[in-house]
Amino acid sequence: MKTTLVLGLFTGSILAATTGEGVKPATKDSSALSSVPQNPINIAASGSPDAWCGGFSAYECSVLCGNYGYLCYYCSASYCNCVNSGC
């Protein structure tokens, strides 16, 4: 029972790490906008609103959010989400 619980916790943490769950710091570009937007935004590539992370890779989502002046990003089932809180 103890082994199963430990294995389940370990597997869950690996799945969370590989699926891109959780808020992560955005990749900040030095040429990014100087003002930091307050409201979160959700981005999807054209024609990809049903794709994981809006059709973007986690890295692309990070760069997009950083270029728009957001501090953090996270991927959801349909969007690349840019936020400034919960980082």
Residue pairs with C-beta under 8 A, 6 or more apart in sequence:
16 22
19 75
20 52
20 53
20 58
20 74
20 75
21 74
21 75
22 74
23 72
23 73
23 74
23 83
23 86
23 87
24 58
24 62
24 72
24 73
24 74
24 87
25 62
25 71
25 72
25 87
26 62
26 63
26 65
26 66
26 70
26 71
26 72
26 73
26 82
27 59
27 62
27 63
27 65
27 66
28 66
29 63
29 66
29 67
31 67
32 66
32 67
32 68
32 69
33 67
33 68
33 69
34 69
35 69
36 69
36 70
36 71
36 84
37 68
37 69
37 70
37 82
37 84
38 84
40 70
40 81
40 82
40 83
40 84
41 68
41 70
41 81
41 82
42 54
42 76
42 78
42 79
42 80
42 81
42 82
43 54
43 56
43 61
43 64
43 65
43 79
43 80
43 81
43 82
44 51
44 54
44 55
44 78
44 79
44 80
45 51
45 54
45 55
45 56
47 55
48 54
48 55
49 55
49 78
49 79
50 78
51 78
52 75
52 77
52 78
53 61
53 75
53 76
53 79
53 80
54 61
54 75
54 78
54 79
54 80
56 64
56 75
56 80
58 75
60 80
61 73
61 75
61 80
61 81
62 73
64 73
64 80
64 82
65 72
65 73
65 80
65 82
66 73
68 82
70 82
70 83
70 84
71 83
71 84
71 87
72 82
72 83
72 84
72 85
72 86
72 87
73 80
73 81
73 82
73 83
74 81
74 83
75 81
